[in-house]
Amino acid sequence: SCPVLWVGNVNLRKYLIIFLLLTFIIFLFGCTSEKTDRKDAKSVVEEVSFPVPRNNEPVEGGASSPVRMTYYFDYQCRWCRDFEANKLPKLKKYVENGTLSITYQNYAFIGKDSLRAALGGECVFKNYGLNKFLAYHSAMYQYQKTKNTGWVTDDLFQTIAEEISFDYPSMLDCMNNKTYLFSVRKDTESGRLNGITSTPSFIINDKRIS
């Protein structure tokens, strides 16, 4: 079974909320990752050493949420797709009631399609904001295909642009010119510094789950 996290010095009501939510998140996570690619892989929970960047990043939920989850993903990760479809929606009610915030961080490590999709996401977020980014993020997983087959094409980007209404030519230029390559690399490096080696992985209140 997956481990339960210990949470520090907070009042009893907040402690119970955080304890139950963290346990629920670990249960939803299902102990699967792209690196292990095994359904019986066990979660690892460890303290992180480096601060996770949250400024100018896609964040759902308020800054004062007692539970802060950073979600590291790769657009080619099949377990991320499963998390997005079946588990993340169950967490949204906690975002809506102010208990949970979710910071989205690229961990684009599987291949060229990972990087290309991540660059597109950064372009959409930086130019159109959180809601368009979340729509792009969801669409990429809906259209996910076999890893490293060149599936993140200009045509796919145009299809998503038409579905969620962003300017295709300018965003295509942004993606192809790797305008936000530094941002993608910064996300990935922050994960590596904190021991992230697989996706999906999470940092929750300075504890890493991977």
Helices and strands as residue ranges (DSSP letters): H 12-29, E 45-47, E 59-60, E 67-73, H 78-82, I 83-87, H 88-96, E 100-106, H 112-128, H 130-142, H 154-164, H 168-176, H 181-193, E 201-204, E 207-209
